[in-house]
């Protein structure tokens, strides 16, 4: 179980924030930047989007499980 039962709202908010932040990193000129340690920002954006979608999957799974 990704999200604890009863914590779906918090998980949905966190997942949405991750997706939005990842989208900002991917859709703005920020994606061409590199951090001080050589980490590309487009990769950070991609990781944030994937983590946000993974959390959204957990929220949906909990809500479907509760409905049964």
Backbone as XML, in Angstrom:
<?xml version="1.0"?>
<chain id="A" units="angstrom">
  <residue number="1" name="UNK">
    <atom name="N" x="0.852" y="-1.171" z="0.000"/>
    <atom name="CA" x="0.000" y="0.000" z="0.000"/>
    <atom name="C" x="0.902" y="1.240" z="0.000"/>
  </residue>
  <residue number="2" name="UNK">
    <atom name="N" x="0.652" y="2.125" z="-0.938"/>
    <atom name="CA" x="1.475" y="3.318" z="-1.102"/>
    <atom name="C" x="1.043" y="4.412" z="-0.134"/>
  </residue>
  <residue number="3" name="UNK">
    <atom name="N" x="-0.255" y="4.635" z="-0.047"/>
    <atom name="CA" x="-0.834" y="5.686" z="0.801"/>
    <atom name="C" x="-1.650" y="5.019" z="1.899"/>
  </residue>
  <residue number="4" name="UNK">
    <atom name="N" x="-1.473" y="5.473" z="3.137"/>
    <atom name="CA" x="-2.267" y="4.913" z="4.228"/>
    <atom name="C" x="-3.738" y="5.249" z="4.047"/>
  </residue>
  <residue number="5" name="UNK">
    <atom name="N" x="-4.576" y="4.343" z="4.489"/>
    <atom name="CA" x="-6.007" y="4.566" z="4.368"/>
    <atom name="C" x="-6.413" y="5.746" z="5.248"/>
  </residue>
  <residue number="6" name="UNK">
    <atom name="N" x="-7.184" y="6.641" z="4.691"/>
    <atom name="CA" x="-7.602" y="7.841" z="5.407"/>
    <atom name="C" x="-6.693" y="9.028" z="5.146"/>
  </residue>
  <residue number="7" name="UNK">
    <atom name="N" x="-5.572" y="8.828" z="4.461"/>
    <atom name="CA" x="-4.629" y="9.914" z="4.158"/>
    <atom name="C" x="-4.627" y="10.243" z="2.665"/>
  </residue>
  <residue number="8" name="UNK">
    <atom name="N" x="-5.744" y="9.946" z="1.988"/>
    <atom name="CA" x="-5.796" y="10.141" z="0.548"/>
    <atom name="C" x="-5.705" y="11.608" z="0.155"/>
  </residue>
  <residue number="9" name="UNK">
    <atom name="N" x="-6.315" y="12.481" z="0.943"/>
    <atom name="CA" x="-6.289" y="13.907" z="0.608"/>
    <atom name="C" x="-4.863" y="14.446" z="0.651"/>
  </residue>
  <residue number="10" name="UNK">
    <atom name="N" x="-4.124" y="14.112" z="1.688"/>
    <atom name="CA" x="-2.732" y="14.547" z="1.790"/>
    <atom name="C" x="-1.900" y="13.974" z="0.649"/>
  </residue>
  <residue number="11" name="UNK">
    <atom name="N" x="-2.125" y="12.709" z="0.327"/>
    <atom name="CA" x="-1.404" y="12.088" z="-0.777"/>
    <atom name="C" x="-1.725" y="12.744" z="-2.108"/>
  </residue>
  <residue number="12" name="UNK">
    <atom name="N" x="-2.991" y="13.095" z="-2.316"/>
    <atom name="CA" x="-3.390" y="13.747" z="-3.559"/>
    <atom name="C" x="-2.768" y="15.133" z="-3.682"/>
  </residue>
  <residue number="13" name="UNK">
    <atom name="N" x="-2.719" y="15.860" z="-2.579"/>
    <atom name="CA" x="-2.108" y="17.189" z="-2.596"/>
    <atom name="C" x="-0.613" y="17.082" z="-2.889"/>
  </residue>
  <residue number="14" name="UNK">
    <atom name="N" x="0.068" y="16.167" z="-2.224"/>
    <atom name="CA" x="1.498" y="15.983" z="-2.441"/>
    <atom name="C" x="1.782" y="15.528" z="-3.869"/>
  </residue>
  <residue number="15" name="UNK">
    <atom name="N" x="0.972" y="14.606" z="-4.379"/>
    <atom name="CA" x="1.156" y="14.130" z="-5.750"/>
    <atom name="C" x="0.956" y="15.269" z="-6.742"/>
  </residue>
  <residue number="16" name="UNK">
    <atom name="N" x="-0.037" y="16.105" z="-6.508"/>
    <atom name="CA" x="-0.288" y="17.233" z="-7.406"/>
    <atom name="C" x="0.867" y="18.224" z="-7.385"/>
  </residue>
  <residue number="17" name="UNK">
    <atom name="N" x="1.414" y="18.474" z="-6.210"/>
    <atom name="CA" x="2.553" y="19.393" z="-6.097"/>
    <atom name="C" x="3.751" y="18.829" z="-6.857"/>
  </residue>
  <residue number="18" name="UNK">
    <atom name="N" x="4.012" y="17.532" z="-6.720"/>
    <atom name="CA" x="5.127" y="16.910" z="-7.450"/>
    <atom name="C" x="4.934" y="17.027" z="-8.960"/>
  </residue>
  <residue number="19" name="UNK">
    <atom name="N" x="3.725" y="16.768" z="-9.433"/>
    <atom name="CA" x="3.470" y="16.828" z="-10.880"/>
    <atom name="C" x="3.629" y="18.260" z="-11.389"/>
  </residue>
  <residue number="20" name="UNK">
    <atom name="N" x="3.124" y="19.223" z="-10.648"/>
    <atom name="CA" x="3.232" y="20.626" z="-11.077"/>
    <atom name="C" x="4.695" y="21.080" z="-11.062"/>
  </residue>
  <residue number="21" name="UNK">
    <atom name="N" x="5.427" y="20.755" z="-10.002"/>
    <atom name="CA" x="6.836" y="21.148" z="-9.949"/>
    <atom name="C" x="7.638" y="20.486" z="-11.063"/>
  </residue>
  <residue number="22" name="UNK">
    <atom name="N" x="7.361" y="19.219" z="-11.318"/>
    <atom name="CA" x="8.032" y="18.529" z="-12.411"/>
    <atom name="C" x="7.694" y="19.137" z="-13.756"/>
  </residue>
  <residue number="23" name="UNK">
    <atom name="N" x="6.430" y="19.506" z="-13.934"/>
    <atom name="CA" x="6.027" y="20.157" z="-15.178"/>
    <atom name="C" x="6.717" y="21.488" z="-15.377"/>
  </residue>
  <residue number="24" name="UNK">
    <atom name="N" x="6.860" y="22.241" z="-14.297"/>
    <atom name="CA" x="7.570" y="23.523" z="-14.385"/>
    <atom name="C" x="9.022" y="23.291" z="-14.769"/>
  </residue>
  <residue number="25" name="UNK">
    <atom name="N" x="9.649" y="22.288" z="-14.186"/>
    <atom name="CA" x="11.048" y="21.993" z="-14.523"/>
    <atom name="C" x="11.194" y="21.551" z="-15.979"/>
  </residue>
  <residue number="26" name="UNK">
    <atom name="N" x="10.192" y="20.854" z="-16.510"/>
    <atom name="CA" x="10.295" y="20.341" z="-17.877"/>
    <atom name="C" x="9.843" y="21.338" z="-18.936"/>
  </residue>
  <residue number="27" name="UNK">
    <atom name="N" x="8.916" y="22.232" z="-18.610"/>
    <atom name="CA" x="8.316" y="23.092" z="-19.616"/>
    <atom name="C" x="8.862" y="24.513" z="-19.648"/>
  </residue>
  <residue number="28" name="UNK">
    <atom name="N" x="9.789" y="24.834" z="-18.781"/>
    <atom name="CA" x="10.374" y="26.171" z="-18.778"/>
    <atom name="C" x="11.843" y="26.072" z="-19.201"/>
  </residue>
  <residue number="29" name="UNK">
    <atom name="N" x="12.472" y="27.207" z="-19.461"/>
    <atom name="CA" x="13.898" y="27.174" z="-19.819"/>
    <atom name="C" x="14.796" y="26.613" z="-18.707"/>
  </residue>
  <residue number="30" name="UNK">
    <atom name="N" x="14.210" y="26.398" z="-17.537"/>
    <atom name="CA" x="14.966" y="25.823" z="-16.426"/>
    <atom name="C" x="15.498" y="24.433" z="-16.769"/>
  </residue>
  <residue number="31" name="UNK">
    <atom name="N" x="14.829" y="23.725" z="-17.704"/>
    <atom name="CA" x="15.235" y="22.350" z="-18.039"/>
    <atom name="C" x="16.633" y="22.295" z="-18.646"/>
  </residue>
  <residue number="32" name="UNK">
    <atom name="N" x="17.111" y="23.396" z="-19.207"/>
    <atom name="CA" x="18.445" y="23.426" z="-19.816"/>
    <atom name="C" x="19.543" y="23.704" z="-18.799"/>
  </residue>
  <residue number="33" name="UNK">
    <atom name="N" x="19.170" y="24.043" z="-17.585"/>
    <atom name="CA" x="20.146" y="24.362" z="-16.549"/>
    <atom name="C" x="20.741" y="23.090" z="-15.943"/>
  </residue>
  <residue number="34" name="UNK">
    <atom name="N" x="21.888" y="23.262" z="-15.308"/>
    <atom name="CA" x="22.562" y="22.181" z="-14.591"/>
    <atom name="C" x="22.883" y="22.704" z="-13.204"/>
  </residue>
  <residue number="35" name="UNK">
    <atom name="N" x="22.675" y="21.861" z="-12.177"/>
    <atom name="CA" x="22.955" y="22.296" z="-10.810"/>
    <atom name="C" x="24.461" y="22.435" z="-10.590"/>
  </residue>
  <residue number="36" name="UNK">
    <atom name="N" x="24.838" y="22.920" z="-9.424"/>
    <atom name="CA" x="26.256" y="23.106" z="-9.101"/>
    <atom name="C" x="27.016" y="21.780" z="-9.094"/>
  </residue>
  <residue number="37" name="UNK">
    <atom name="N" x="26.307" y="20.707" z="-8.842"/>
    <atom name="CA" x="26.951" y="19.391" z="-8.783"/>
    <atom name="C" x="26.835" y="18.615" z="-10.087"/>
  </residue>
  <residue number="38" name="UNK">
    <atom name="N" x="26.323" y="19.254" z="-11.141"/>
    <atom name="CA" x="26.239" y="18.626" z="-12.443"/>
    <atom name="C" x="24.971" y="17.830" z="-12.691"/>
  </residue>
  <residue number="39" name="UNK">
    <atom name="N" x="23.951" y="18.003" z="-11.850"/>
    <atom name="CA" x="22.705" y="17.268" z="-11.997"/>
    <atom name="C" x="21.795" y="18.029" z="-12.955"/>
  </residue>
  <residue number="40" name="UNK">
    <atom name="N" x="21.363" y="17.431" z="-14.064"/>
    <atom name="CA" x="20.501" y="18.154" z="-15.010"/>
    <atom name="C" x="19.090" y="18.346" z="-14.461"/>
  </residue>
  <residue number="41" name="UNK">
    <atom name="N" x="18.557" y="19.524" z="-14.662"/>
    <atom name="CA" x="17.239" y="19.860" z="-14.120"/>
    <atom name="C" x="16.113" y="19.132" z="-14.848"/>
  </residue>
  <residue number="42" name="UNK">
    <atom name="N" x="16.305" y="18.772" z="-16.120"/>
    <atom name="CA" x="15.259" y="18.025" z="-16.816"/>
    <atom name="C" x="15.068" y="16.662" z="-16.171"/>
  </residue>
  <residue number="43" name="UNK">
    <atom name="N" x="16.150" y="16.083" z="-15.653"/>
    <atom name="CA" x="16.047" y="14.786" z="-14.987"/>
    <atom name="C" x="15.302" y="14.935" z="-13.660"/>
  </residue>
  <residue number="44" name="UNK">
    <atom name="N" x="15.549" y="16.019" z="-12.956"/>
    <atom name="CA" x="14.804" y="16.297" z="-11.727"/>
    <atom name="C" x="13.311" y="16.433" z="-12.029"/>
  </residue>
  <residue number="45" name="UNK">
    <atom name="N" x="12.983" y="17.158" z="-13.089"/>
    <atom name="CA" x="11.587" y="17.314" z="-13.475"/>
    <atom name="C" x="10.940" y="15.989" z="-13.819"/>
  </residue>
  <residue number="46" name="UNK">
    <atom name="N" x="11.657" y="15.145" z="-14.527"/>
    <atom name="CA" x="11.128" y="13.834" z="-14.898"/>
    <atom name="C" x="10.881" y="12.968" z="-13.668"/>
  </residue>
  <residue number="47" name="UNK">
    <atom name="N" x="11.804" y="12.982" z="-12.731"/>
    <atom name="CA" x="11.654" y="12.204" z="-11.493"/>
    <atom name="C" x="10.468" y="12.705" z="-10.686"/>
  </residue>
  <residue number="48" name="UNK">
    <atom name="N" x="10.298" y="14.013" z="-10.602"/>
    <atom name="CA" x="9.167" y="14.577" z="-9.866"/>
    <atom name="C" x="7.832" y="14.178" z="-10.491"/>
  </residue>
  <residue number="49" name="UNK">
    <atom name="N" x="7.747" y="14.213" z="-11.805"/>
    <atom name="CA" x="6.503" y="13.836" z="-12.479"/>
    <atom name="C" x="6.204" y="12.358" z="-12.251"/>
  </residue>
  <residue number="50" name="UNK">
    <atom name="N" x="7.208" y="11.508" z="-12.386"/>
    <atom name="CA" x="7.000" y="10.065" z="-12.193"/>
    <atom name="C" x="6.574" y="9.768" z="-10.755"/>
  </residue>
  <residue number="51" name="UNK">
    <atom name="N" x="7.220" y="10.401" z="-9.783"/>
    <atom name="CA" x="6.844" y="10.185" z="-8.376"/>
    <atom name="C" x="5.424" y="10.685" z="-8.100"/>
  </residue>
  <residue number="52" name="UNK">
    <atom name="N" x="5.063" y="11.825" z="-8.677"/>
    <atom name="CA" x="3.715" y="12.343" z="-8.497"/>
    <atom name="C" x="2.663" y="11.413" z="-9.088"/>
  </residue>
  <residue number="53" name="UNK">
    <atom name="N" x="2.930" y="10.870" z="-10.268"/>
    <atom name="CA" x="1.979" y="9.941" z="-10.878"/>
    <atom name="C" x="1.897" y="8.637" z="-10.088"/>
  </residue>
  <residue number="54" name="UNK">
    <atom name="N" x="3.015" y="8.202" z="-9.527"/>
    <atom name="CA" x="3.026" y="7.002" z="-8.688"/>
    <atom name="C" x="2.164" y="7.216" z="-7.439"/>
  </residue>
  <residue number="55" name="UNK">
    <atom name="N" x="2.295" y="8.383" z="-6.813"/>
    <atom name="CA" x="1.470" y="8.694" z="-5.645"/>
    <atom name="C" x="-0.006" y="8.802" z="-6.015"/>
  </residue>
  <residue number="56" name="UNK">
    <atom name="N" x="-0.305" y="9.394" z="-7.163"/>
    <atom name="CA" x="-1.693" y="9.466" z="-7.615"/>
    <atom name="C" x="-2.263" y="8.069" z="-7.809"/>
  </residue>
  <residue number="57" name="UNK">
    <atom name="N" x="-1.437" y="7.163" z="-8.318"/>
    <atom name="CA" x="-1.872" y="5.779" z="-8.464"/>
    <atom name="C" x="-2.243" y="5.170" z="-7.125"/>
  </residue>
  <residue number="58" name="UNK">
    <atom name="N" x="-1.470" y="5.463" z="-6.091"/>
    <atom name="CA" x="-1.777" y="4.973" z="-4.751"/>
    <atom name="C" x="-3.066" y="5.541" z="-4.205"/>
  </residue>
  <residue number="59" name="UNK">
    <atom name="N" x="-3.318" y="6.815" z="-4.469"/>
    <atom name="CA" x="-4.561" y="7.446" z="-4.013"/>
    <atom name="C" x="-5.759" y="6.795" z="-4.693"/>
  </residue>
  <residue number="60" name="UNK">
    <atom name="N" x="-5.674" y="6.622" z="-5.998"/>
    <atom name="CA" x="-6.775" y="6.011" z="-6.746"/>
    <atom name="C" x="-6.994" y="4.571" z="-6.289"/>
  </residue>
  <residue number="61" name="UNK">
    <atom name="N" x="-5.911" y="3.852" z="-6.060"/>
    <atom name="CA" x="-6.020" y="2.464" z="-5.600"/>
    <atom name="C" x="-6.743" y="2.393" z="-4.250"/>
  </residue>
  <residue number="62" name="UNK">
    <atom name="N" x="-6.404" y="3.271" z="-3.325"/>
    <atom name="CA" x="-7.074" y="3.280" z="-2.024"/>
    <atom name="C" x="-8.551" y="3.622" z="-2.148"/>
  </residue>
  <residue number="63" name="UNK">
    <atom name="N" x="-8.864" y="4.596" z="-2.990"/>
    <atom name="CA" x="-10.266" y="4.977" z="-3.148"/>
    <atom name="C" x="-11.074" y="3.865" z="-3.799"/>
  </residue>
  <residue number="64" name="UNK">
    <atom name="N" x="-10.498" y="3.162" z="-4.762"/>
    <atom name="CA" x="-11.198" y="2.032" z="-5.375"/>
    <atom name="C" x="-11.361" y="0.889" z="-4.388"/>
  </residue>
  <residue number="65" name="UNK">
    <atom name="N" x="-10.350" y="0.642" z="-3.573"/>
    <atom name="CA" x="-10.417" y="-0.421" z="-2.575"/>
    <atom name="C" x="-11.480" y="-0.121" z="-1.533"/>
  </residue>
  <residue number="66" name="UNK">
    <atom name="N" x="-11.605" y="1.134" z="-1.147"/>
    <atom name="CA" x="-12.590" y="1.522" z="-0.144"/>
    <atom name="C" x="-14.006" y="1.402" z="-0.696"/>
  </residue>
  <residue number="67" name="UNK">
    <atom name="N" x="-14.174" y="1.643" z="-1.983"/>
    <atom name="CA" x="-15.499" y="1.601" z="-2.600"/>
    <atom name="C" x="-16.078" y="0.182" z="-2.633"/>
  </residue>
  <residue number="68" name="UNK">
    <atom name="N" x="-15.235" y="-0.832" z="-2.653"/>
    <atom name="CA" x="-15.713" y="-2.222" z="-2.719"/>
    <atom name="C" x="-16.346" y="-2.681" z="-1.464"/>
  </residue>
</chain>
